[in-house]
């Protein structure tokens, strides 16, 4: 629940006001989220796009065999980063 809100929404999405946060007198209004939410279908993809962009900007390259594996080489060593996100 903490990773997905860091993704950015590219589409224009509207939703009902969350239960418990309905503004009095504005019960029929809708909300337009600016950030990704855990329950959105787009959330995992948007989060991954942002993560991948960050890793690329910092010199990591994605492994061709597994897109959750990132590599960064140095003169005498290297870093292998394996990404694992559990949705359960």
SEPA-853739 format. One line per field, with one value per atom (N, C-alpha, C): residue number from 1; residue in three letters; x negated, y, z. Coordinates in steps of 0.05 Angstrom, whole numbers, plus 5000, padded with zeros to 4 digits. Each point is the difference from the previous one (the first is absolute). Example, Ala and Ser with C-alpha at 12.3 -4.5 7.8 and 13.67 -1.06 7.14 Angstrom:
k	[1:1:1:2:2:2];
r	[ALA:ALA:ALA:SER:SER:SER];
x	[4736:5018:4982:5007:4984:5015];
y	[4886:5024:5024:5021:5024:5022];
z	[5156:5000:5000:4986:5001:5014];
REM end
This chain:
k	[1:1:1:2:2:2:3:3:3:4:4:4:5:5:5:6:6:6:7:7:7:8:8:8:9:9:9:10:10:10:11:11:11:12:12:12:13:13:13:14:14:14:15:15:15:16:16:16:17:17:17:18:18:18:19:19:19:20:20:20:21:21:21:22:22:22:23:23:23:24:24:24:25:25:25:26:26:26:27:27:27:28:28:28:29:29:29:30:30:30:31:31:31:32:32:32:33:33:33:34:34:34:35:35:35:36:36:36:37:37:37:38:38:38:39:39:39:40:40:40:41:41:41:42:42:42:43:43:43:44:44:44:45:45:45:46:46:46:47:47:47:48:48:48:49:49:49:50:50:50:51:51:51:52:52:52:53:53:53:54:54:54:55:55:55:56:56:56:57:57:57:58:58:58:59:59:59:60:60:60:61:61:61:62:62:62:63:63:63:64:64:64:65:65:65:66:66:66:67:67:67:68:68:68:69:69:69:70:70:70:71:71:71:72:72:72:73:73:73:74:74:74:75:75:75:76:76:76:77:77:77:78:78:78:79:79:79:80:80:80:81:81:81:82:82:82:83:83:83:84:84:84:85:85:85:86:86:86:87:87:87:88:88:88];
r	[UNK:UNK:UNK:UNK:UNK:UNK:UNK:UNK:UNK:UNK:UNK:UNK:UNK:UNK:UNK:UNK:UNK:UNK:UNK:UNK:UNK:UNK:UNK:UNK:UNK:UNK:UNK:UNK:UNK:UNK:UNK:UNK:UNK:UNK:UNK:UNK:UNK:UNK:UNK:UNK:UNK:UNK:UNK:UNK:UNK:UNK:UNK:UNK:UNK:UNK:UNK:UNK:UNK:UNK:UNK:UNK:UNK:UNK:UNK:UNK:UNK:UNK:UNK:UNK:UNK:UNK:UNK:UNK:UNK:UNK:UNK:UNK:UNK:UNK:UNK:UNK:UNK:UNK:UNK:UNK:UNK:UNK:UNK:UNK:UNK:UNK:UNK:UNK:UNK:UNK:UNK:UNK:UNK:UNK:UNK:UNK:UNK:UNK:UNK:UNK:UNK:UNK:UNK:UNK:UNK:UNK:UNK:UNK:UNK:UNK:UNK:UNK:UNK:UNK:UNK:UNK:UNK:UNK:UNK:UNK:UNK:UNK:UNK:UNK:UNK:UNK:UNK:UNK:UNK:UNK:UNK:UNK:UNK:UNK:UNK:UNK:UNK:UNK:UNK:UNK:UNK:UNK:UNK:UNK:UNK:UNK:UNK:UNK:UNK:UNK:UNK:UNK:UNK:UNK:UNK:UNK:UNK:UNK:UNK:UNK:UNK:UNK:UNK:UNK:UNK:UNK:UNK:UNK:UNK:UNK:UNK:UNK:UNK:UNK:UNK:UNK:UNK:UNK:UNK:UNK:UNK:UNK:UNK:UNK:UNK:UNK:UNK:UNK:UNK:UNK:UNK:UNK:UNK:UNK:UNK:UNK:UNK:UNK:UNK:UNK:UNK:UNK:UNK:UNK:UNK:UNK:UNK:UNK:UNK:UNK:UNK:UNK:UNK:UNK:UNK:UNK:UNK:UNK:UNK:UNK:UNK:UNK:UNK:UNK:UNK:UNK:UNK:UNK:UNK:UNK:UNK:UNK:UNK:UNK:UNK:UNK:UNK:UNK:UNK:UNK:UNK:UNK:UNK:UNK:UNK:UNK:UNK:UNK:UNK:UNK:UNK:UNK:UNK:UNK:UNK:UNK:UNK:UNK:UNK:UNK:UNK:UNK:UNK:UNK];
x	[4984:5016:4983:4974:4983:4985:4997:4985:5017:5024:5016:5008:5004:5006:4978:4976:4978:5001:5017:5003:5016:4995:5015:5022:5023:5022:4998:5001:5000:5027:5020:5027:5016:5022:5018:5020:4999:5016:5017:5025:5018:5010:5005:5010:5019:5017:5018:4983:5010:4986:4997:4977:4996:5019:5009:5018:4986:5014:4989:4988:4997:4988:5019:5026:5020:5005:4997:5004:5029:5009:5028:5010:5023:5012:4989:4980:4987:4999:5021:5001:4998:5009:5000:4975:4982:4976:4981:4982:4980:4972:4980:4973:4983:4980:4981:4972:4991:4974:4977:4980:4976:4978:5001:4980:5014:4985:5011:5009:5021:5010:4997:4999:4996:5021:5024:5022:5003:4985:5003:4986:5012:4989:4973:4997:4975:4977:5006:4981:4973:5001:4974:4983:5013:4985:4989:5015:4991:4976:5002:4979:4974:5003:4977:4987:5016:4989:4983:5010:4985:4974:5002:4977:4979:5009:4982:4985:5015:4989:4978:5006:4981:4974:5003:4977:4983:5013:4986:4984:5013:4986:4976:4999:4978:4980:5000:4979:5005:5023:5006:5012:4995:5013:5016:5023:5018:4989:5002:4992:5020:4991:5018:5016:4989:5014:5021:4996:5019:5002:5023:5003:5001:4998:4999:4971:4981:4972:4985:4986:4985:4970:4983:4972:4986:4979:4983:4971:4983:4972:4983:4979:4980:4973:4978:4974:4993:5003:4992:5023:5024:5023:5025:5022:5026:5022:5023:5024:5021:5012:5023:5024:5020:5024:5023:5012:5024:5024:5020:5024:5022:5012:5022:5021:5024:5023:5021:5008:5020:5027:5020:5026:5019:4990:5017:4996];
y	[4976:5024:5025:4998:5023:5006:4980:5004:5013:4991:5009:5029:5013:5029:5017:4989:5016:5001:4985:5001:5024:5010:5023:4991:5012:4993:5015:4986:5013:5006:4984:5002:5019:5009:5016:4980:4997:4981:5015:4991:5011:4978:5005:4979:5013:4982:5010:5007:5017:5008:4975:4997:4976:5000:4977:4997:5012:5016:5014:5027:5006:5026:5016:4993:5014:5028:5020:5028:5005:5010:5006:5020:4994:5018:4995:4983:4994:4970:4986:4971:4989:5015:4990:5009:5014:5009:4976:5002:4980:5012:4983:5008:4993:5016:4994:4997:4975:4995:5010:5011:5010:4979:4982:4979:4973:4980:4973:4990:4984:4988:4970:4987:4971:4984:5009:4984:5005:5019:5005:4978:4993:4980:5009:5026:5011:5002:4997:5006:4984:4974:4986:5009:5004:5008:5028:5019:5027:5001:4984:4999:4989:4978:4988:5019:5015:5019:5021:5010:5020:4988:4976:4986:4995:4990:4994:5026:5021:5026:5009:4997:5008:4983:4974:4983:5007:5005:5007:5026:5019:5026:4998:4979:4996:4979:4995:4983:4970:4991:4972:4992:4976:4991:4975:4998:4977:4975:4978:4974:4992:4990:4992:4976:4982:4975:5004:5019:5005:5030:5012:5028:5010:4982:5007:4998:4997:4998:5024:5015:5023:4996:5009:4997:5027:5003:5024:4991:5006:4992:5023:4993:5019:4989:5014:4991:4971:4995:4974:4984:5011:4986:5007:4989:5006:4995:5012:4996:4986:4980:4987:5005:5014:5006:4984:4984:4984:5013:5006:5013:4979:5001:4982:5016:5000:5014:4979:4996:4981:5014:4992:5013:4986:4982:4985:5011];
z	[5000:5000:5000:5005:5001:4974:4983:4975:4979:4995:4978:5000:5023:4999:4989:4996:4989:4969:4988:4971:4991:4977:4989:4981:5001:4982:4974:4978:4974:4989:5008:4990:5019:4991:5016:5013:5026:5015:5020:5003:5020:5017:5026:5018:5020:5012:5021:5024:5017:5024:5018:5012:5018:5024:5008:5023:5024:5015:5023:4994:4975:4992:4982:5001:4984:5012:4984:5010:5003:5024:5004:4979:4989:4980:4972:4998:4974:4995:5009:4998:4972:4980:4972:4985:5012:4986:4996:4981:4996:5004:5002:5004:4976:4995:4978:5013:5004:5013:4982:5013:4986:5000:5019:5003:4998:4994:4998:5027:5000:5025:4998:5023:5001:4985:5000:4987:4970:4988:4972:4983:4978:4982:4989:4997:4988:5021:5025:5021:4998:4996:4998:4976:4978:4976:5003:5011:5004:5020:5021:5019:4987:4985:4987:4980:4985:4981:5014:5023:5015:5012:5010:5011:4978:4977:4978:4990:4999:4992:5020:5025:5021:4998:4996:4998:4976:4977:4976:5003:5013:5004:5019:5016:5019:4990:4975:4988:5001:5008:4999:4973:4991:4976:5006:4987:5004:4986:5013:4988:4979:4977:4978:5007:5016:5007:5022:5018:5021:5006:4995:5002:5029:5019:5029:5010:4982:5007:4987:5017:4991:5006:4982:5002:4999:5016:4998:5004:4980:5001:5008:5016:5008:4990:5007:4991:5009:5026:5010:5013:4998:5012:4985:5009:4988:5020:4994:5017:4984:5012:4988:5018:4991:5016:4989:5017:4993:5013:4985:5009:5005:5024:5006:5015:4989:5013:5004:5025:5007:5004:4986:5001:5020:5015:5019:5028];
REM end
